[in-house]
Structure formats: C-alpha cells, structure tokens
Amino acid sequence: MCTANLIVTNHEAQHFPGCYLKMDCDIMGPDQRTSQLLFDRVLCDVPCSGDGTLRKAPDLWRRWNTGTGNGLHNLQISVAMKGLSLLKVGGKMVYSTCSMNPIENEAVVAE
C-alpha cells in the first residue's frame, strides 16, 4: 500500500480491534490472504490523573489524590502495549499524558 492513510479513533484502545488488509492474490492460500494493518506512527493519548492541568483547572484539586495516577498505571500499560502491537518495525509511537506523575509516565515507558 503506497498511499498516505490515517485512522483517527476515540475507541477504548486496550480493546482496539486488529485491522486487517485483504490481499487480492490468487497464489496465496486462503489463510494467507489477510495481513494485519500496521502503522508508521501511533499516538497513544492515554487516560491520566490530569495533575499536570491543576494550575488551569483548580477544581481538580478537590478530587485529586495520590491513588488516582497509581490506579491508572495498568490501564496505561495496556494502551501502550496495544499501540506497540499496531506499529511497524522502525515506526514511532508517541505516549502522551497531561500528568507529571512518574508512575504514569516514566514507569509506563520503562515497562
């Protein structure tokens, strides 16, 4: 496929279905006629505690606690791993949060 393509979705990323290309080739067997669609670039803008926006959204202070970010850690890992599974070899993934919590950022990337 030599054309520029873009998929934008607002889907629960950890459950994002695989996308498959149907090959139109008679030489291949029936089980070889599809291949998983992989991407050059993937943006994972994961759910986060939002503690990086406390200055511009002061009402978050009332709801914020240290457990919020820690509780999202496994979900963030799941989303990042799904993003990696959709990435071509040599592709790039951007992992994005609006948090300053290392548990939500560096710890996820380290896994």
PDB file as gemmi writes it, atoms N, CA and C in Angstrom:
CRYST1    1.000    1.000    1.000  90.00  90.00  90.00 P 1                      
ATOM      1  N   MET A   1       0.852  -1.169   0.000  1.00  0.00           N  
ATOM      2  CA  MET A   1       0.000   0.000   0.000  1.00  0.00           C  
ATOM      3  C   MET A   1       0.902   1.238   0.000  1.00  0.00           C  
ATOM      4  N   CYS A   2       0.880   2.012  -1.025  1.00  0.00           N  
ATOM      5  CA  CYS A   2       1.803   3.134  -1.170  1.00  0.00           C  
ATOM      6  C   CYS A   2       1.105   4.484  -1.090  1.00  0.00           C  
ATOM      7  N   THR A   3      -0.023   4.550  -0.439  1.00  0.00           N  
ATOM      8  CA  THR A   3      -0.727   5.819  -0.311  1.00  0.00           C  
ATOM      9  C   THR A   3      -0.777   6.223   1.149  1.00  0.00           C  
ATOM     10  N   ALA A   4      -0.887   7.514   1.372  1.00  0.00           N  
ATOM     11  CA  ALA A   4      -0.982   8.013   2.741  1.00  0.00           C  
ATOM     12  C   ALA A   4      -2.356   7.674   3.303  1.00  0.00           C  
ATOM     13  N   ASN A   5      -2.365   7.130   4.489  1.00  0.00           N  
ATOM     14  CA  ASN A   5      -3.617   6.771   5.148  1.00  0.00           C  
ATOM     15  C   ASN A   5      -3.560   7.226   6.589  1.00  0.00           C  
ATOM     16  N   LEU A   6      -4.713   7.487   7.145  1.00  0.00           N  
ATOM     17  CA  LEU A   6      -4.804   7.943   8.519  1.00  0.00           C  
ATOM     18  C   LEU A   6      -6.059   7.355   9.131  1.00  0.00           C  
ATOM     19  N   ILE A   7      -5.914   6.829  10.340  1.00  0.00           N  
ATOM     20  CA  ILE A   7      -7.077   6.378  11.094  1.00  0.00           C  
ATOM     21  C   ILE A   7      -7.088   7.159  12.391  1.00  0.00           C  
ATOM     22  N   VAL A   8      -8.176   7.848  12.663  1.00  0.00           N  
ATOM     23  CA  VAL A   8      -8.360   8.560  13.920  1.00  0.00           C  
ATOM     24  C   VAL A   8      -9.520   7.891  14.627  1.00  0.00           C  
ATOM     25  N   THR A   9      -9.316   7.540  15.878  1.00  0.00           N  
ATOM     26  CA  THR A   9     -10.370   6.847  16.602  1.00  0.00           C  
ATOM     27  C   THR A   9     -10.450   7.330  18.036  1.00  0.00           C  
ATOM     28  N   ASN A  10     -11.617   7.251  18.589  1.00  0.00           N  
ATOM     29  CA  ASN A  10     -11.828   7.508  20.006  1.00  0.00           C  
ATOM     30  C   ASN A  10     -12.428   6.217  20.559  1.00  0.00           C  
ATOM     31  N   HIS A  11     -11.593   5.213  20.640  1.00  0.00           N  
ATOM     32  CA  HIS A  11     -12.007   3.865  20.996  1.00  0.00           C  
ATOM     33  C   HIS A  11     -11.242   3.450  22.244  1.00  0.00           C  
ATOM     34  N   GLU A  12     -11.811   2.588  23.052  1.00  0.00           N  
ATOM     35  CA  GLU A  12     -11.058   2.064  24.183  1.00  0.00           C  
ATOM     36  C   GLU A  12      -9.861   1.310  23.623  1.00  0.00           C  
ATOM     37  N   ALA A  13      -8.712   1.946  23.714  1.00  0.00           N  
ATOM     38  CA  ALA A  13      -7.527   1.471  22.995  1.00  0.00           C  
ATOM     39  C   ALA A  13      -7.087   0.078  23.409  1.00  0.00           C  
ATOM     40  N   GLN A  14      -7.242  -0.264  24.679  1.00  0.00           N  
ATOM     41  CA  GLN A  14      -6.798  -1.589  25.101  1.00  0.00           C  
ATOM     42  C   GLN A  14      -7.637  -2.690  24.466  1.00  0.00           C  
ATOM     43  N   HIS A  15      -8.816  -2.329  23.933  1.00  0.00           N  
ATOM     44  CA  HIS A  15      -9.687  -3.287  23.252  1.00  0.00           C  
ATOM     45  C   HIS A  15      -9.804  -2.985  21.759  1.00  0.00           C  
ATOM     46  N   PHE A  16      -8.906  -2.153  21.241  1.00  0.00           N  
ATOM     47  CA  PHE A  16      -8.965  -1.769  19.829  1.00  0.00           C  
ATOM     48  C   PHE A  16      -8.802  -3.018  18.973  1.00  0.00           C  
ATOM     49  N   PRO A  17      -9.716  -3.257  18.059  1.00  0.00           N  
ATOM     50  CA  PRO A  17      -9.624  -4.474  17.244  1.00  0.00           C  
ATOM     51  C   PRO A  17      -8.482  -4.387  16.238  1.00  0.00           C  
ATOM     52  N   GLY A  18      -7.961  -5.527  15.869  1.00  0.00           N  
ATOM     53  CA  GLY A  18      -6.938  -5.563  14.831  1.00  0.00           C  
ATOM     54  C   GLY A  18      -7.555  -5.169  13.496  1.00  0.00           C  
ATOM     55  N   CYS A  19      -6.803  -4.479  12.693  1.00  0.00           N  
ATOM     56  CA  CYS A  19      -7.254  -4.103  11.352  1.00  0.00           C  
ATOM     57  C   CYS A  19      -6.483  -4.977  10.369  1.00  0.00           C  
ATOM     58  N   TYR A  20      -7.193  -5.562   9.445  1.00  0.00           N  
ATOM     59  CA  TYR A  20      -6.546  -6.484   8.517  1.00  0.00           C  
ATOM     60  C   TYR A  20      -6.757  -6.045   7.081  1.00  0.00           C  
ATOM     61  N   LEU A  21      -5.733  -6.245   6.271  1.00  0.00           N  
ATOM     62  CA  LEU A  21      -5.799  -5.956   4.843  1.00  0.00           C  
ATOM     63  C   LEU A  21      -6.139  -7.244   4.115  1.00  0.00           C  
ATOM     64  N   LYS A  22      -7.077  -7.166   3.214  1.00  0.00           N  
ATOM     65  CA  LYS A  22      -7.417  -8.329   2.406  1.00  0.00           C  
ATOM     66  C   LYS A  22      -6.538  -8.297   1.166  1.00  0.00           C  
ATOM     67  N   MET A  23      -5.756  -9.340   0.980  1.00  0.00           N  
ATOM     68  CA  MET A  23      -4.881  -9.440  -0.182  1.00  0.00           C  
ATOM     69  C   MET A  23      -5.681  -9.981  -1.357  1.00  0.00           C  
ATOM     70  N   ASP A  24      -5.400  -9.469  -2.513  1.00  0.00           N  
ATOM     71  CA  ASP A  24      -6.104  -9.905  -3.716  1.00  0.00           C  
ATOM     72  C   ASP A  24      -5.130 -10.699  -4.582  1.00  0.00           C  
ATOM     73  N   CYS A  25      -4.714 -11.834  -4.077  1.00  0.00           N  
ATOM     74  CA  CYS A  25      -3.694 -12.606  -4.775  1.00  0.00           C  
ATOM     75  C   CYS A  25      -4.128 -14.067  -4.853  1.00  0.00           C  
ATOM     76  N   ASP A  26      -4.173 -14.607  -6.061  1.00  0.00           N  
ATOM     77  CA  ASP A  26      -4.631 -15.981  -6.260  1.00  0.00           C  
ATOM     78  C   ASP A  26      -3.583 -17.025  -5.875  1.00  0.00           C  
ATOM     79  N   ILE A  27      -2.313 -16.632  -5.791  1.00  0.00           N  
ATOM     80  CA  ILE A  27      -1.264 -17.605  -5.498  1.00  0.00           C  
ATOM     81  C   ILE A  27      -1.273 -18.017  -4.027  1.00  0.00           C  
ATOM     82  N   MET A  28      -1.740 -17.131  -3.166  1.00  0.00           N  
ATOM     83  CA  MET A  28      -1.729 -17.403  -1.730  1.00  0.00           C  
ATOM     84  C   MET A  28      -2.864 -18.338  -1.346  1.00  0.00           C  
ATOM     85  N   GLY A  29      -2.630 -19.071  -0.281  1.00  0.00           N  
ATOM     86  CA  GLY A  29      -3.682 -19.926   0.261  1.00  0.00           C  
ATOM     87  C   GLY A  29      -4.727 -19.076   0.957  1.00  0.00           C  
ATOM     88  N   PRO A  30      -5.891 -19.652   1.277  1.00  0.00           N  
ATOM     89  CA  PRO A  30      -6.969 -18.881   1.896  1.00  0.00           C  
ATOM     90  C   PRO A  30      -6.588 -18.256   3.236  1.00  0.00           C  
ATOM     91  N   ASP A  31      -5.710 -18.919   4.006  1.00  0.00           N  
ATOM     92  CA  ASP A  31      -5.327 -18.379   5.312  1.00  0.00           C  
ATOM     93  C   ASP A  31      -4.240 -17.316   5.199  1.00  0.00           C  
ATOM     94  N   GLN A  32      -3.672 -17.098   4.025  1.00  0.00           N  
ATOM     95  CA  GLN A  32      -2.615 -16.111   3.843  1.00  0.00           C  
ATOM     96  C   GLN A  32      -3.114 -14.859   3.129  1.00  0.00           C  
ATOM     97  N   ARG A  33      -4.393 -14.746   2.912  1.00  0.00           N  
ATOM     98  CA  ARG A  33      -4.928 -13.625   2.130  1.00  0.00           C  
ATOM     99  C   ARG A  33      -5.203 -12.375   2.953  1.00  0.00           C  
ATOM    100  N   THR A  34      -4.938 -12.423   4.239  1.00  0.00           N  
ATOM    101  CA  THR A  34      -5.101 -11.226   5.063  1.00  0.00           C  
ATOM    102  C   THR A  34      -3.811 -10.983   5.833  1.00  0.00           C  
ATOM    103  N   SER A  35      -3.509  -9.744   6.077  1.00  0.00           N  
ATOM    104  CA  SER A  35      -2.363  -9.402   6.921  1.00  0.00           C  
ATOM    105  C   SER A  35      -2.765  -8.228   7.800  1.00  0.00           C  
ATOM    106  N   GLN A  36      -2.201  -8.205   9.012  1.00  0.00           N  
ATOM    107  CA  GLN A  36      -2.558  -7.145   9.947  1.00  0.00           C  
ATOM    108  C   GLN A  36      -2.032  -5.809   9.447  1.00  0.00           C  
ATOM    109  N   LEU A  37      -2.883  -4.797   9.522  1.00  0.00           N  
ATOM    110  CA  LEU A  37      -2.510  -3.443   9.136  1.00  0.00           C  
ATOM    111  C   LEU A  37      -1.639  -2.858  10.242  1.00  0.00           C  
ATOM    112  N   LEU A  38      -0.434  -2.446   9.892  1.00  0.00           N  
ATOM    113  CA  LEU A  38       0.491  -1.847  10.846  1.00  0.00           C  
ATOM    114  C   LEU A  38       0.751  -0.407  10.432  1.00  0.00           C  
ATOM    115  N   PHE A  39       1.121   0.416  11.397  1.00  0.00           N  
ATOM    116  CA  PHE A  39       1.220   1.853  11.178  1.00  0.00           C  
ATOM    117  C   PHE A  39       2.646   2.361  11.353  1.00  0.00           C  
ATOM    118  N   ASP A  40       2.974   3.418  10.604  1.00  0.00           N  
ATOM    119  CA  ASP A  40       4.275   4.077  10.724  1.00  0.00           C  
ATOM    120  C   ASP A  40       4.356   4.888  12.011  1.00  0.00           C  
ATOM    121  N   ARG A  41       3.251   5.464  12.405  1.00  0.00           N  
ATOM    122  CA  ARG A  41       3.183   6.317  13.594  1.00  0.00           C  
ATOM    123  C   ARG A  41       1.924   5.977  14.382  1.00  0.00           C  
ATOM    124  N   VAL A  42       2.054   5.959  15.710  1.00  0.00           N  
ATOM    125  CA  VAL A  42       0.911   5.721  16.594  1.00  0.00           C  
ATOM    126  C   VAL A  42       0.981   6.749  17.716  1.00  0.00           C  
ATOM    127  N   LEU A  43      -0.134   7.402  17.993  1.00  0.00           N  
ATOM    128  CA  LEU A  43      -0.244   8.330  19.114  1.00  0.00           C  
ATOM    129  C   LEU A  43      -1.119   7.685  20.174  1.00  0.00           C  
ATOM    130  N   CYS A  44      -0.564   7.473  21.364  1.00  0.00           N  
ATOM    131  CA  CYS A  44      -1.329   6.951  22.496  1.00  0.00           C  
ATOM    132  C   CYS A  44      -1.520   8.083  23.494  1.00  0.00           C  
ATOM    133  N   ASP A  45      -2.662   8.719  23.448  1.00  0.00           N  
ATOM    134  CA  ASP A  45      -3.015   9.769  24.404  1.00  0.00           C  
ATOM    135  C   ASP A  45      -3.862   9.084  25.469  1.00  0.00           C  
ATOM    136  N   VAL A  46      -3.196   8.587  26.501  1.00  0.00           N  
ATOM    137  CA  VAL A  46      -3.832   7.693  27.468  1.00  0.00           C  
ATOM    138  C   VAL A  46      -4.605   8.448  28.546  1.00  0.00           C  
ATOM    139  N   PRO A  47      -5.594   7.793  29.170  1.00  0.00           N  
ATOM    140  CA  PRO A  47      -6.285   8.402  30.307  1.00  0.00           C  
ATOM    141  C   PRO A  47      -5.272   8.618  31.432  1.00  0.00           C  
ATOM    142  N   CYS A  48      -5.380   9.736  32.121  1.00  0.00           N  
ATOM    143  CA  CYS A  48      -4.427  10.022  33.198  1.00  0.00           C  
ATOM    144  C   CYS A  48      -5.115  10.788  34.321  1.00  0.00           C  
ATOM    145  N   SER A  49      -4.362  11.006  35.392  1.00  0.00           N  
ATOM    146  CA  SER A  49      -4.907  11.710  36.560  1.00  0.00           C  
ATOM    147  C   SER A  49      -5.142  13.189  36.280  1.00  0.00           C  
ATOM    148  N   GLY A  50      -4.471  13.744  35.295  1.00  0.00           N  
ATOM    149  CA  GLY A  50      -4.658  15.149  34.944  1.00  0.00           C  
ATOM    150  C   GLY A  50      -3.947  16.114  35.863  1.00  0.00           C  
ATOM    151  N   ASP A  51      -3.025  15.614  36.694  1.00  0.00           N  
ATOM    152  CA  ASP A  51      -2.382  16.511  37.653  1.00  0.00           C  
ATOM    153  C   ASP A  51      -1.519  17.582  36.991  1.00  0.00           C  
ATOM    154  N   GLY A  52      -1.207  17.425  35.728  1.00  0.00           N  
ATOM    155  CA  GLY A  52      -0.463  18.452  35.006  1.00  0.00           C  
ATOM    156  C   GLY A  52      -1.314  19.656  34.642  1.00  0.00           C  
ATOM    157  N   THR A  53      -2.629  19.542  34.819  1.00  0.00           N  
ATOM    158  CA  THR A  53      -3.533  20.648  34.480  1.00  0.00           C  
ATOM    159  C   THR A  53      -4.110  21.323  35.724  1.00  0.00           C  
ATOM    160  N   LEU A  54      -3.567  21.012  36.893  1.00  0.00           N  
ATOM    161  CA  LEU A  54      -4.119  21.567  38.139  1.00  0.00           C  
ATOM    162  C   LEU A  54      -4.103  23.091  38.159  1.00  0.00           C  
ATOM    163  N   ARG A  55      -3.082  23.693  37.564  1.00  0.00           N  
ATOM    164  CA  ARG A  55      -2.999  25.153  37.577  1.00  0.00           C  
ATOM    165  C   ARG A  55      -4.134  25.792  36.790  1.00  0.00           C  
ATOM    166  N   LYS A  56      -4.484  25.228  35.646  1.00  0.00           N  
ATOM    167  CA  LYS A  56      -5.545  25.844  34.850  1.00  0.00           C  
ATOM    168  C   LYS A  56      -6.925  25.271  35.155  1.00  0.00           C  
ATOM    169  N   ALA A  57      -6.995  24.215  35.954  1.00  0.00           N  
ATOM    170  CA  ALA A  57      -8.285  23.631  36.348  1.00  0.00           C  
ATOM    171  C   ALA A  57      -8.265  23.378  37.856  1.00  0.00           C  
ATOM    172  N   PRO A  58      -8.344  24.445  38.650  1.00  0.00           N  
ATOM    173  CA  PRO A  58      -8.199  24.317  40.104  1.00  0.00           C  
ATOM    174  C   PRO A  58      -9.239  23.409  40.765  1.00  0.00           C  
ATOM    175  N   ASP A  59     -10.378  23.189  40.111  1.00  0.00           N  
ATOM    176  CA  ASP A  59     -11.385  22.308  40.700  1.00  0.00           C  
ATOM    177  C   ASP A  59     -10.883  20.865  40.807  1.00  0.00           C  
ATOM    178  N   LEU A  60      -9.851  20.512  40.040  1.00  0.00           N  
ATOM    179  CA  LEU A  60      -9.267  19.172  40.133  1.00  0.00           C  
ATOM    180  C   LEU A  60      -8.635  18.913  41.497  1.00  0.00           C  
ATOM    181  N   TRP A  61      -8.187  19.968  42.168  1.00  0.00           N  
ATOM    182  CA  TRP A  61      -7.573  19.800  43.488  1.00  0.00           C  
ATOM    183  C   TRP A  61      -8.517  19.089  44.454  1.00  0.00           C  
ATOM    184  N   ARG A  62      -9.802  19.374  44.351  1.00  0.00           N  
ATOM    185  CA  ARG A  62     -10.776  18.770  45.278  1.00  0.00           C  
ATOM    186  C   ARG A  62     -10.890  17.266  45.075  1.00  0.00           C  
ATOM    187  N   ARG A  63     -10.744  16.824  43.834  1.00  0.00           N  
ATOM    188  CA  ARG A  63     -10.896  15.398  43.524  1.00  0.00           C  
ATOM    189  C   ARG A  63      -9.572  14.649  43.479  1.00  0.00           C  
ATOM    190  N   TRP A  64      -8.464  15.368  43.412  1.00  0.00           N  
ATOM    191  CA  TRP A  64      -7.170  14.737  43.209  1.00  0.00           C  
ATOM    192  C   TRP A  64      -6.693  14.020  44.461  1.00  0.00           C  
ATOM    193  N   ASN A  65      -6.113  12.838  44.268  1.00  0.00           N  
ATOM    194  CA  ASN A  65      -5.403  12.153  45.352  1.00  0.00           C  
ATOM    195  C   ASN A  65      -4.283  11.319  44.733  1.00  0.00           C  
ATOM    196  N   THR A  66      -3.368  10.876  45.556  1.00  0.00           N  
ATOM    197  CA  THR A  66      -2.196  10.168  45.029  1.00  0.00           C  
ATOM    198  C   THR A  66      -2.553   8.833  44.383  1.00  0.00           C  
ATOM    199  N   GLY A  67      -3.654   8.246  44.777  1.00  0.00           N  
ATOM    200  CA  GLY A  67      -4.043   6.950  44.231  1.00  0.00           C  
ATOM    201  C   GLY A  67      -4.582   7.010  42.817  1.00  0.00           C  
ATOM    202  N   THR A  68      -5.031   8.178  42.377  1.00  0.00           N  
ATOM    203  CA  THR A  68      -5.631   8.286  41.042  1.00  0.00           C  
ATOM    204  C   THR A  68      -4.653   7.860  39.954  1.00  0.00           C  
ATOM    205  N   GLY A  69      -3.484   8.436  39.949  1.00  0.00           N  
ATOM    206  CA  GLY A  69      -2.483   8.092  38.936  1.00  0.00           C  
ATOM    207  C   GLY A  69      -1.995   6.666  39.069  1.00  0.00           C  
ATOM    208  N   ASN A  70      -1.796   6.221  40.302  1.00  0.00           N  
ATOM    209  CA  ASN A  70      -1.336   4.851  40.521  1.00  0.00           C  
ATOM    210  C   ASN A  70      -2.374   3.843  40.036  1.00  0.00           C  
ATOM    211  N   GLY A  71      -3.645   4.167  40.200  1.00  0.00           N  
ATOM    212  CA  GLY A  71      -4.713   3.279  39.770  1.00  0.00           C  
ATOM    213  C   GLY A  71      -4.836   3.164  38.259  1.00  0.00           C  
ATOM    214  N   LEU A  72      -4.311   4.129  37.543  1.00  0.00           N  
ATOM    215  CA  LEU A  72      -4.386   4.116  36.076  1.00  0.00           C  
ATOM    216  C   LEU A  72      -3.186   3.433  35.420  1.00  0.00           C  
ATOM    217  N   HIS A  73      -2.184   3.106  36.217  1.00  0.00           N  
ATOM    218  CA  HIS A  73      -0.924   2.575  35.688  1.00  0.00           C  
ATOM    219  C   HIS A  73      -1.130   1.345  34.796  1.00  0.00           C  
ATOM    220  N   ASN A  74      -1.889   0.359  35.253  1.00  0.00           N  
ATOM    221  CA  ASN A  74      -2.086  -0.864  34.458  1.00  0.00           C  
ATOM    222  C   ASN A  74      -2.844  -0.588  33.163  1.00  0.00           C  
ATOM    223  N   LEU A  75      -3.845   0.294  33.223  1.00  0.00           N  
ATOM    224  CA  LEU A  75      -4.579   0.671  32.012  1.00  0.00           C  
ATOM    225  C   LEU A  75      -3.643   1.359  31.017  1.00  0.00           C  
ATOM    226  N   GLN A  76      -2.801   2.247  31.512  1.00  0.00           N  
ATOM    227  CA  GLN A  76      -1.866   2.961  30.647  1.00  0.00           C  
ATOM    228  C   GLN A  76      -0.880   1.995  29.983  1.00  0.00           C  
ATOM    229  N   ILE A  77      -0.426   1.007  30.732  1.00  0.00           N  
ATOM    230  CA  ILE A  77       0.464  -0.009  30.154  1.00  0.00           C  
ATOM    231  C   ILE A  77      -0.270  -0.783  29.069  1.00  0.00           C  
ATOM    232  N   SER A  78      -1.513  -1.149  29.342  1.00  0.00           N  
ATOM    233  CA  SER A  78      -2.311  -1.903  28.373  1.00  0.00           C  
ATOM    234  C   SER A  78      -2.493  -1.123  27.070  1.00  0.00           C  
ATOM    235  N   VAL A  79      -2.788   0.162  27.180  1.00  0.00           N  
ATOM    236  CA  VAL A  79      -2.965   1.007  25.992  1.00  0.00           C  
ATOM    237  C   VAL A  79      -1.640   1.137  25.232  1.00  0.00           C  
ATOM    238  N   ALA A  80      -0.550   1.353  25.958  1.00  0.00           N  
ATOM    239  CA  ALA A  80       0.761   1.486  25.311  1.00  0.00           C  
ATOM    240  C   ALA A  80       1.158   0.192  24.599  1.00  0.00           C  
ATOM    241  N   MET A  81       0.903  -0.943  25.218  1.00  0.00           N  
ATOM    242  CA  MET A  81       1.244  -2.225  24.593  1.00  0.00           C  
ATOM    243  C   MET A  81       0.408  -2.464  23.337  1.00  0.00           C  
ATOM    244  N   LYS A  82      -0.860  -2.077  23.382  1.00  0.00           N  
ATOM    245  CA  LYS A  82      -1.706  -2.212  22.190  1.00  0.00           C  
ATOM    246  C   LYS A  82      -1.177  -1.314  21.076  1.00  0.00           C  
ATOM    247  N   GLY A  83      -0.782  -0.090  21.437  1.00  0.00           N  
ATOM    248  CA  GLY A  83      -0.195   0.818  20.451  1.00  0.00           C  
ATOM    249  C   GLY A  83       1.051   0.227  19.811  1.00  0.00           C  
ATOM    250  N   LEU A  84       1.904  -0.382  20.625  1.00  0.00           N  
ATOM    251  CA  LEU A  84       3.119  -1.009  20.095  1.00  0.00           C  
ATOM    252  C   LEU A  84       2.796  -2.169  19.162  1.00  0.00           C  
ATOM    253  N   SER A  85       1.735  -2.911  19.466  1.00  0.00           N  
ATOM    254  CA  SER A  85       1.374  -4.057  18.622  1.00  0.00           C  
ATOM    255  C   SER A  85       0.862  -3.614  17.248  1.00  0.00           C  
ATOM    256  N   LEU A  86       0.454  -2.359  17.127  1.00  0.00           N  
ATOM    257  CA  LEU A  86      -0.047  -1.837  15.854  1.00  0.00           C  
ATOM    258  C   LEU A  86       1.030  -1.100  15.058  1.00  0.00           C  
ATOM    259  N   LEU A  87       2.249  -1.102  15.578  1.00  0.00           N  
ATOM    260  CA  LEU A  87       3.337  -0.322  14.998  1.00  0.00           C  
ATOM    261  C   LEU A  87       4.214  -1.181  14.086  1.00  0.00           C  
ATOM    262  N   LYS A  88       4.563  -0.622  12.927  1.00  0.00           N  
ATOM    263  CA  LYS A  88       5.504  -1.294  12.022  1.00  0.00           C  
ATOM    264  C   LYS A  88       6.891  -1.305  12.655  1.00  0.00           C  
ATOM    265  N   VAL A  89       7.721  -2.236  12.232  1.00  0.00           N  
ATOM    266  CA  VAL A  89       9.122  -2.237  12.650  1.00  0.00           C  
ATOM    267  C   VAL A  89       9.748  -0.933  12.163  1.00  0.00           C  
ATOM    268  N   GLY A  90      10.424  -0.232  13.050  1.00  0.00           N  
ATOM    269  CA  GLY A  90      11.024   1.053  12.696  1.00  0.00           C  
ATOM    270  C   GLY A  90      10.071   2.227  12.838  1.00  0.00           C  
ATOM    271  N   GLY A  91       8.813   1.961  13.214  1.00  0.00           N  
ATOM    272  CA  GLY A  91       7.831   3.025  13.399  1.00  0.00           C  
ATOM    273  C   GLY A  91       8.051   3.766  14.708  1.00  0.00           C  
ATOM    274  N   LYS A  92       7.287   4.809  14.911  1.00  0.00           N  
ATOM    275  CA  LYS A  92       7.423   5.620  16.125  1.00  0.00           C  
ATOM    276  C   LYS A  92       6.084   5.742  16.827  1.00  0.00           C  
ATOM    277  N   MET A  93       6.132   5.633  18.155  1.00  0.00           N  
ATOM    278  CA  MET A  93       4.934   5.808  18.960  1.00  0.00           C  
ATOM    279  C   MET A  93       5.159   6.971  19.916  1.00  0.00           C  
ATOM    280  N   VAL A  94       4.167   7.838  20.023  1.00  0.00           N  
ATOM    281  CA  VAL A  94       4.188   8.920  21.000  1.00  0.00           C  
ATOM    282  C   VAL A  94       3.235   8.526  22.115  1.00  0.00           C  
ATOM    283  N   TYR A  95       3.748   8.523  23.346  1.00  0.00           N  
ATOM    284  CA  TYR A  95       2.951   8.221  24.528  1.00  0.00           C  
ATOM    285  C   TYR A  95       2.687   9.550  25.222  1.00  0.00           C  
ATOM    286  N   SER A  96       1.422   9.901  25.401  1.00  0.00           N  
ATOM    287  CA  SER A  96       1.077  11.239  25.872  1.00  0.00           C  
ATOM    288  C   SER A  96       0.149  11.197  27.082  1.00  0.00           C  
ATOM    289  N   THR A  97       0.489  12.003  28.098  1.00  0.00           N  
ATOM    290  CA  THR A  97      -0.410  12.229  29.238  1.00  0.00           C  
ATOM    291  C   THR A  97      -0.378  13.717  29.562  1.00  0.00           C  
ATOM    292  N   CYS A  98      -1.298  14.153  30.405  1.00  0.00           N  
ATOM    293  CA  CYS A  98      -1.229  15.522  30.936  1.00  0.00           C  
ATOM    294  C   CYS A  98      -0.910  15.436  32.426  1.00  0.00           C  
ATOM    295  N   SER A  99      -0.087  14.465  32.772  1.00  0.00           N  
ATOM    296  CA  SER A  99       0.303  14.237  34.155  1.00  0.00           C  
ATOM    297  C   SER A  99       1.797  14.467  34.319  1.00  0.00           C  
ATOM    298  N   MET A 100       2.203  14.825  35.519  1.00  0.00           N  
ATOM    299  CA  MET A 100       3.624  14.941  35.839  1.00  0.00           C  
ATOM    300  C   MET A 100       4.077  13.776  36.712  1.00  0.00           C  
ATOM    301  N   ASN A 101       3.188  12.834  36.979  1.00  0.00           N  
ATOM    302  CA  ASN A 101       3.459  11.703  37.854  1.00  0.00           C  
ATOM    303  C   ASN A 101       4.348  10.682  37.138  1.00  0.00           C  
ATOM    304  N   PRO A 102       5.525  10.368  37.685  1.00  0.00           N  
ATOM    305  CA  PRO A 102       6.415   9.395  37.045  1.00  0.00           C  
ATOM    306  C   PRO A 102       5.796   7.998  36.917  1.00  0.00           C  
ATOM    307  N   ILE A 103       4.853   7.656  37.785  1.00  0.00           N  
ATOM    308  CA  ILE A 103       4.172   6.355  37.683  1.00  0.00           C  
ATOM    309  C   ILE A 103       3.354   6.298  36.394  1.00  0.00           C  
ATOM    310  N   GLU A 104       2.825   7.434  35.960  1.00  0.00           N  
ATOM    311  CA  GLU A 104       2.009   7.486  34.747  1.00  0.00           C  
ATOM    312  C   GLU A 104       2.848   7.722  33.490  1.00  0.00           C  
ATOM    313  N   ASN A 105       4.084   8.102  33.657  1.00  0.00           N  
ATOM    314  CA  ASN A 105       4.929   8.436  32.509  1.00  0.00           C  
ATOM    315  C   ASN A 105       6.141   7.510  32.407  1.00  0.00           C  
ATOM    316  N   GLU A 106       7.201   7.829  33.124  1.00  0.00           N  
ATOM    317  CA  GLU A 106       8.442   7.065  33.014  1.00  0.00           C  
ATOM    318  C   GLU A 106       8.262   5.585  33.346  1.00  0.00           C  
ATOM    319  N   ALA A 107       7.459   5.276  34.355  1.00  0.00           N  
ATOM    320  CA  ALA A 107       7.263   3.870  34.745  1.00  0.00           C  
ATOM    321  C   ALA A 107       6.548   3.080  33.653  1.00  0.00           C  
ATOM    322  N   VAL A 108       5.618   3.711  32.960  1.00  0.00           N  
ATOM    323  CA  VAL A 108       4.913   3.033  31.863  1.00  0.00           C  
ATOM    324  C   VAL A 108       5.874   2.795  30.705  1.00  0.00           C  
ATOM    325  N   VAL A 109       6.627   3.808  30.340  1.00  0.00           N  
ATOM    326  CA  VAL A 109       7.563   3.686  29.221  1.00  0.00           C  
ATOM    327  C   VAL A 109       8.655   2.661  29.545  1.00  0.00           C  
ATOM    328  N   ALA A 110       9.073   2.586  30.803  1.00  0.00           N  
ATOM    329  CA  ALA A 110      10.112   1.633  31.203  1.00  0.00           C  
ATOM    330  C   ALA A 110       9.657   0.187  31.049  1.00  0.00           C  
ATOM    331  N   GLU A 111       8.362  -0.060  31.170  1.00  0.00           N  
ATOM    332  CA  GLU A 111       7.856  -1.431  31.027  1.00  0.00           C  
ATOM    333  C   GLU A 111       7.874  -1.820  29.576  1.00  0.00           C  
TER     334      GLU A 111                                                      
END                                                                             
